[in-house]
Amino acid sequence: MAEFPDHHQILSVSQMAQADHLALPLAGQDGFALMQAAGLAVAEEAKRLLGRRTFLVLCGPGNNGGDGYIAAMNLRAEGLDVRLYALVPPAQMAGDAAKAVAGWTGPVRNFSELLNNLEHGDFDPDRTGVIDAVFGAGLSRALEFPVKDAFAKIRALDLPVIAVDVPSGVQGDTGVVDDAAPKCLGTVTFFRKKPAHVLMPGMDQCGLVSVADIGIPDEAIEQTGSVAAENTPSLWVNAVPTTHRGQHKYDRGHVLVLGGARLTGAARLAGAASMRIGAGVCTIAAPADVQRIYQTGPAHIMSAVADTPAAFLDLANDTRRNALLIGPGAGLDRADDLRAIVLGACGLAGRSVVLDADAISAFAGRADELFHVTHDHCILTPHEGEFVRLFGDIPGSKIDRVKEAARRSGAVILLKGADTVIAAPDGTCVVSTHGPSWLATAGAGDVLAGMIAGLVAQGVAPFTAACMAAWMHGETAWRLGPGLVAADLAEGIPGILRDWA
């Protein structure tokens, strides 16, 4: 299993609790010291995002509430108007949270007063902010009165909210969101992110996530482990392909794409992307009766006739064609032929195989046939619907589901979305959140599949290629801006590569 650099590991709720406990033996930091640092970090981020204003600090019954008391104390020390509302009486707080309560010298109001004040008070969203320190990442039950009602009123008043750790009502390990959970301007978490910070819909509910250093040493990760890492260039920058004098085109790999007979644009987009990201050669193999369409495409992409599975596999037998991309626009009208192509391609030695779209759906209800031949140089790139068709209803978070799919198939799995999750058969997992909303456009997935094929053709390891392509795909979209279409993505790739040249 890969080791991740920097501070991009993602910890489960239980792993984070273990890291808290390791702070004392590893760094001499007890629980209350961590709470003091956390509360200060929340106060600083609240001021950074919202400036000087009135703060309504909502404190729950546990350590999250303790963080809220400390944050309130720090904001009040800055001379700000701070109004603290507690879900339970201060005397019911225990442990480190009780110590936090003891340091607060201002009035403590209850949630009945909060509801009344929200109903009848004059709270201007430009002059009032809310700190949600009610429930933390471990909450798994639905929000109830009075918390549910308070957040409904806060939402109606459009008051900006800063959450402590995660917004109340967001499950830390899954990103599942209670209907009553606040939609936050920002969230302050500690030491490392949790799954809820990178998985939809929790990620969207958190707003801008900042990770505060509260004194837990990095060595704690060696004992806690992590469930995944966030996809950043630091994970793969040293593997970006480079060119040098003396290379010829086949040294940079040859991608063979199966071209469909009806939806011809998908294979052409994928082929263009494979070459824009650096593959030396690309050939689209398609039926004879649509050759004219493919031949009138970009002059640098070759075409070949493949009317049958045997014809495609004969082309794939050329050892120079080291990356095979099957699925974009392939169609399911001849599903038996498509399955034969996939099974034959996965059985060829020395090839990396990218399976997308229809190449995945063709095995709905027949997953065992596919998994009998897939291996760790196969990359499957489904969207949610295709994933379910192939793998069925796997329980757990998106991270859990993709890891299990990779284990079952023995292949690298990239499950697309605003929270793209990539997993290798050994359990290594990365979450890519870098894509903007305007990346949701027809053909974008075909471009991504082509990018992955182009990278593995150049010798990049399959899991690394999937991570690299996912990030570059999103970065290209950010640079192009709203209004992009899929063809723009392929043309924008060289601008990204120049950064690594």
C-alpha positions in Angstrom: 0.0 0.0 0.0 1.3 3.4 -1.0 2.6 6.0 1.6 1.3 9.5 1.1 3.5 12.6 1.5 2.7 15.9 3.1 -0.5 16.4 5.0 -3.1 15.0 2.6 -4.1 11.8 4.5 -7.8 11.4 5.3 -8.6 9.9 8.7 -11.8 8.2 9.8 -13.5 9.4 12.9 -12.0 6.5 15.0 -8.6 7.1 13.6 -8.8 10.8 14.5 -9.9 9.9 18.0 -6.8 7.6 18.3 -4.6 10.5 17.0 -6.0 12.7 19.8 -5.0 10.1 22.4 -1.5 9.8 20.9 -0.8 13.5 21.3 0.0 13.0 25.0 2.6 10.2 24.8 4.1 11.5 21.5 4.1 15.2 22.2 3.1 15.9 25.8 -0.2 17.5 24.7 -3.2 16.4 26.8 -6.8 16.6 25.7 -7.5 20.0 27.2 -4.4 21.5 25.5 -5.7 20.2 22.2 -9.1 21.7 22.9 -7.6 25.1 23.7 -5.7 25.0 20.4 -8.8 23.9 18.5 -11.0 26.7 20.0 -8.4 29.3 19.2 -8.2 28.0 15.6 -11.9 28.3 15.3 -11.9 31.9 16.6 -9.1 32.9 14.2 -10.8 31.4 11.2 -14.2 33.0 12.1 -12.5 36.4 12.2 -10.7 35.7 9.0 -13.8 34.7 7.1 -16.3 37.1 8.7 -14.4 39.9 10.3 -15.5 41.7 13.4 -19.2 41.2 14.1 -21.6 39.7 16.6 -21.1 35.9 17.0 -23.7 33.4 18.1 -21.8 30.5 19.4 -23.9 27.3 19.6 -22.3 24.7 21.9 -23.3 21.0 22.2 -22.9 18.5 25.1 -19.5 17.0 24.2 -16.0 18.0 23.2 -17.3 19.9 20.1 -19.2 22.1 22.5 -16.0 22.5 24.5 -14.2 23.8 21.4 -17.1 26.2 21.1 -16.7 27.6 24.6 -13.0 28.1 24.0 -13.7 29.9 20.7 -16.3 32.1 22.4 -13.7 33.0 25.1 -11.1 34.0 22.5 -13.6 36.1 20.4 -14.8 37.8 23.6 -11.2 38.6 24.5 -10.9 40.4 21.2 -13.7 42.8 22.3 -16.4 41.2 20.1 -20.0 40.8 21.0 -20.3 37.0 21.7 -23.5 35.3 22.7 -23.1 31.7 23.8 -26.0 29.3 23.6 -25.7 25.8 25.2 -27.7 22.8 24.4 -27.2 21.4 27.9 -26.6 23.2 31.2 -22.9 23.9 31.9 -23.0 21.6 34.9 -23.7 18.6 32.7 -20.5 19.0 30.7 -17.7 16.6 31.6 -14.0 16.0 31.1 -12.1 18.5 29.0 -15.3 20.2 28.0 -16.1 21.0 31.7 -12.7 22.7 31.9 -13.6 24.8 28.9 -16.9 25.8 30.5 -15.1 26.8 33.7 -13.1 29.4 31.6 -16.1 31.1 30.2 -17.2 34.1 32.3 -20.0 35.4 30.2 -23.7 34.5 30.3 -24.8 31.1 29.1 -28.2 31.1 27.3 -30.2 28.0 26.4 -31.6 26.9 23.1 -35.1 28.1 24.0 -33.6 31.6 24.2 -31.8 31.0 20.9 -35.1 30.0 19.2 -36.8 33.1 20.6 -34.0 35.4 19.7 -33.8 34.1 16.2 -37.5 34.5 15.8 -37.8 38.0 17.2 -34.2 39.4 17.1 -32.8 41.7 14.5 -29.9 39.7 13.1 -28.3 41.2 10.0 -26.4 38.6 8.0 -23.8 41.2 7.3 -23.2 41.9 11.0 -23.9 38.5 12.6 -22.1 35.1 12.3 -22.9 31.7 13.8 -20.3 29.2 15.1 -21.8 25.6 15.0 -20.1 23.7 17.8 -23.2 21.5 18.5 -22.3 18.0 17.3 -19.1 16.6 15.9 -18.2 14.0 13.3 -19.3 11.0 15.3 -23.0 11.9 15.2 -25.1 9.3 13.3 -28.6 10.1 14.4 -31.0 12.6 12.9 -31.0 16.2 14.2 -34.0 16.8 16.5 -35.7 19.7 18.3 -34.4 22.2 19.3 -31.2 21.9 17.1 -33.2 21.2 14.0 -35.4 24.2 14.5 -32.5 26.5 15.3 -30.7 25.7 12.1 -33.9 26.1 10.1 -34.3 29.6 11.5 -30.6 30.4 10.9 -31.0 29.2 7.3 -34.1 31.4 6.9 -32.2 34.4 8.1 -29.3 33.6 5.8 -26.8 33.9 8.6 -23.3 32.7 7.7 -22.1 29.7 9.6 -18.7 28.4 10.6 -18.6 24.8 11.7 -16.3 23.1 14.2 -14.9 19.9 12.8 -18.0 19.1 10.6 -21.4 20.8 10.3 -23.8 19.4 12.8 -25.8 16.6 11.1 -23.0 15.6 8.7 -21.7 12.1 9.3 -17.9 12.2 9.5 -17.1 8.9 7.9 -19.6 9.0 5.0 -20.5 12.6 4.2 -24.2 11.8 4.5 -26.1 14.9 5.4 -29.1 15.4 7.6 -31.8 17.5 5.9 -31.6 20.0 8.8 -27.8 20.4 8.8 -26.5 23.9 8.2 -24.8 24.8 4.9 -21.6 26.4 6.0 -19.4 29.2 4.7 -16.5 27.4 6.2 -15.5 24.5 8.5 -12.5 24.2 10.8 -11.1 20.7 11.3 -8.0 19.5 13.1 -4.8 17.6 12.2 -6.3 16.0 9.1 -9.5 16.0 7.0 -12.1 13.3 7.5 -14.1 11.6 4.7 -17.0 14.1 5.2 -14.7 16.9 4.1 -14.1 15.4 0.7 -17.2 13.2 -0.1 -20.4 14.6 -1.4 -22.8 15.8 -0.2 -20.9 16.5 3.0 -18.1 18.3 1.2 -20.6 20.8 -0.3 -22.1 21.3 3.2 -18.7 22.2 4.8 -17.9 25.1 2.5 -14.2 26.2 2.7 -12.4 23.6 4.9 -9.3 24.7 6.8 -7.2 22.2 8.7 -5.7 23.5 11.9 -2.5 22.3 13.6 -3.5 21.8 17.2 -0.3 20.0 18.4 -0.9 16.4 17.3 2.5 15.2 15.8 2.6 13.9 12.3 4.1 10.6 13.7 0.6 9.7 15.0 -0.3 8.7 11.4 2.2 5.9 11.6 0.0 4.3 14.3 -3.5 5.4 13.2 -3.2 4.8 9.5 -5.6 6.6 7.1 -8.5 5.6 4.9 -7.4 7.6 1.9 -5.5 10.7 0.8 -6.6 13.8 -1.0 -5.4 14.0 -4.6 -2.7 16.7 -5.1 0.3 16.9 -7.4 2.6 16.1 -4.5 1.4 12.5 -4.8 2.5 12.0 -8.4 4.5 14.9 -9.7 7.7 12.9 -9.8 6.0 10.4 -12.2 4.8 13.0 -14.8 6.3 11.7 -18.1 9.2 13.6 -19.6 10.5 13.7 -23.1 14.1 13.6 -24.3 16.1 13.8 -27.5 16.4 10.5 -29.2 12.9 9.4 -28.5 10.7 8.3 -31.3 6.9 8.2 -31.3 6.6 4.5 -30.2 8.8 5.2 -27.2 6.0 7.4 -26.0 3.4 4.7 -26.4 0.6 3.7 -28.8 -3.0 3.9 -27.7 -5.6 1.8 -29.5 -9.1 3.0 -29.1 -12.2 1.0 -30.0 -14.4 3.4 -32.0 -18.2 3.0 -32.0 -20.4 2.8 -35.1 -23.0 5.4 -33.9 -21.6 7.7 -31.1 -18.3 8.4 -32.9 -17.5 11.6 -31.0 -16.6 9.7 -27.8 -13.7 7.7 -29.2 -12.4 10.8 -31.1 -12.4 12.9 -27.9 -10.6 10.1 -26.0 -8.1 9.7 -28.8 -7.3 13.4 -28.9 -6.9 13.5 -25.2 -4.5 10.5 -25.2 -2.2 12.3 -27.6 -2.5 15.7 -26.0 -1.3 14.2 -22.7 1.8 12.8 -24.5 1.1 9.4 -26.1 3.2 9.2 -29.3 0.6 7.4 -31.5 -3.2 6.8 -31.4 -5.2 4.6 -33.6 -9.0 4.3 -33.6 -10.3 0.9 -34.7 -13.8 1.1 -35.9 -16.2 -0.6 -38.4 -15.6 -0.1 -42.1 -18.9 1.7 -42.7 -17.9 4.6 -40.4 -14.3 4.9 -41.4 -14.9 8.1 -43.3 -16.0 9.8 -40.1 -12.9 8.8 -38.3 -10.6 9.5 -41.3 -11.8 13.1 -41.5 -10.9 13.7 -37.9 -7.6 15.2 -36.7 -4.8 14.3 -39.1 -2.5 13.0 -36.3 -5.0 10.3 -35.2 -4.9 7.2 -37.3 -7.8 4.9 -38.1 -8.1 1.2 -38.8 -10.9 -1.2 -39.7 -12.2 -3.5 -37.0 -15.6 -5.1 -37.9 -15.3 -8.0 -35.5 -13.8 -8.8 -32.1 -11.1 -10.8 -33.9 -10.1 -7.9 -36.0 -9.8 -5.6 -33.0 -7.8 -8.1 -31.1 -5.5 -8.7 -34.1 -4.7 -5.0 -34.1 -4.2 -5.1 -30.3 -1.7 -8.0 -30.8 0.8 -5.5 -32.2 3.1 -5.2 -29.1 3.7 -1.5 -29.9 0.0 -0.9 -29.1 0.6 -1.0 -25.4 -2.5 0.8 -24.1 -6.0 -0.2 -25.1 -9.1 2.0 -24.5 -12.5 0.3 -24.8 -15.9 1.7 -24.1 -16.4 5.3 -25.1 -19.3 5.4 -27.5 -19.0 1.7 -28.1 -22.7 1.0 -27.8 -24.5 -2.0 -26.4 -26.4 -3.2 -29.5 -23.7 -5.8 -30.0 -22.9 -6.5 -26.4 -21.6 -10.0 -27.0 -19.0 -8.7 -29.4 -18.1 -5.9 -26.9 -17.6 -8.4 -24.1 -15.5 -10.6 -26.4 -13.2 -7.6 -27.1 -12.9 -6.7 -23.5 -12.1 -10.2 -22.4 -9.6 -10.7 -25.1 -7.9 -7.4 -24.5 -7.6 -8.0 -20.8 -5.9 -11.3 -21.5 -3.1 -9.8 -23.7 0.2 -9.7 -21.9 2.0 -6.4 -21.5 -1.0 -4.2 -22.1 -2.7 -1.6 -19.9 -6.5 -1.6 -20.5 -8.8 1.2 -19.8 -12.5 0.3 -19.6 -15.1 3.0 -19.7 -18.8 3.5 -20.2 -20.4 0.7 -22.3 -17.4 -1.7 -21.8 -18.5 -1.7 -18.1 -22.2 -1.7 -18.6 -21.9 -4.7 -21.0 -21.0 -6.9 -18.0 -24.1 -6.0 -15.9 -25.1 -9.2 -14.2 -21.9 -10.9 -15.5 -19.3 -9.3 -13.3 -17.6 -12.6 -12.6 -16.7 -13.0 -16.3 -14.9 -9.7 -16.3 -13.2 -10.2 -12.9 -11.8 -13.5 -14.1 -9.6 -11.5 -16.5 -9.1 -8.1 -15.0 -5.8 -7.3 -13.3 -3.8 -4.5 -11.8 -3.0 -3.0 -15.2 -6.7 -2.6 -15.9 -8.4 0.7 -15.0 -12.2 1.0 -14.9 -13.7 4.5 -15.0 -17.4 4.2 -14.3 -19.9 6.9 -13.3 -22.3 6.0 -10.4 -24.8 4.2 -12.6 -22.2 2.1 -14.4 -20.6 1.3 -11.0 -23.9 -0.1 -9.6 -24.6 -2.1 -12.8 -21.3 -3.9 -12.4 -20.7 -4.1 -8.7 -24.2 -4.0 -7.3 -25.1 -2.3 -4.0 -21.9 -2.3 -2.0 -22.5 -0.9 1.5 -20.5 1.9 3.2 -19.1 5.3 2.1 -18.0 6.0 -1.4 -14.4 5.3 -0.2 -15.5 1.9 1.2 -17.4 1.0 -1.9 -14.6 1.8 -4.4 -12.0 0.0 -2.3 -14.2 -3.1 -2.2 -14.7 -2.8 -6.0 -11.0 -2.7 -6.6 -10.4 -5.7 -4.3 -13.1 -7.7 -6.1 -12.0 -6.9 -9.6 -8.2 -6.8 -9.0 -8.2 -3.6 -11.0 -7.8 0.1 -10.4 -11.3 1.7 -10.0 -12.0 5.4 -10.6 -15.6 6.3 -9.7 -16.3 9.7 -11.2 -18.1 12.6 -9.6 -17.5 15.9 -7.8 -15.8 13.6 -5.3 -13.9 11.2 -7.7 -12.6 8.2 -5.7 -9.7 6.1 -7.0 -8.7 2.8 -5.5 -6.1 0.2 -6.2 -6.5 -3.6 -5.4 -4.2 -3.3 -2.4 -6.5 -0.8 -0.7 -4.6 2.4 -1.6 -7.2 5.1 -2.1 -7.3 8.7 -3.2 -10.1 11.2 -3.4 -10.0 13.9 -6.1 -12.1 17.0 -5.5 -10.3 19.4 -7.8 -12.9 19.7 -10.6 -15.2 22.7 -10.9 -19.0 22.3 -11.5 -18.8 23.2 -15.2 -16.8 20.0 -15.8 -20.2 18.2 -15.8 -20.5 18.3 -19.6 -21.0 15.7 -22.3 -17.8 14.0 -23.3 -15.8 15.0 -20.3 -15.6 11.4 -19.1 -14.3 10.3 -22.6 -11.5 12.9 -22.3 -10.6 11.6 -18.9 -10.5 8.0 -20.1 -8.2 9.1 -23.0 -5.9 11.0 -20.6 -5.5 7.9 -18.5 -4.8 5.7 -21.6 -2.3 8.2 -22.8 -0.4 8.2 -19.5 -0.3 4.4 -19.1 0.9 4.2 -22.7 3.9 6.3 -21.6 4.7 3.9 -18.8 2.9 5.6 -15.8 1.6 3.1 -13.3 -2.1 2.6 -13.6 -3.1 3.9 -10.2 -0.8 6.9 -10.5 -2.1 7.6 -14.0 -5.7 7.7 -12.8 -4.8 10.1 -10.0 -2.7 12.3 -12.3 -5.3 12.4 -15.0 -8.2 13.2 -12.6 -6.3 16.2 -11.1 -5.1 17.5 -14.5 -8.7 17.0 -15.9 -10.0 19.3 -13.2 -7.2 21.8 -13.4 -7.7 22.2 -17.2 -11.4 22.9 -16.5 -10.6 25.5 -13.9 -8.3 27.3 -16.3 -10.7 27.2 -19.2 -13.6 28.4 -17.0 -17.4 28.2 -17.5 -18.7 27.4 -20.9 -16.1 24.8 -21.8 -17.0 21.8 -23.9 -15.2 18.5 -23.9 -13.1 19.2 -26.9 -11.7 22.3 -25.1 -10.4 20.0 -22.3 -8.3 18.0 -24.7 -6.9 21.1 -26.3 -6.2 22.6 -22.9 -4.0 19.7 -21.6 -0.7 21.1 -23.1 -1.0 24.2 -20.9 -1.0 21.9 -17.8 1.9 19.9 -19.1 4.0 23.0 -19.6 3.9 23.5 -15.8 5.8 20.2 -15.3 8.2 20.5 -18.3 
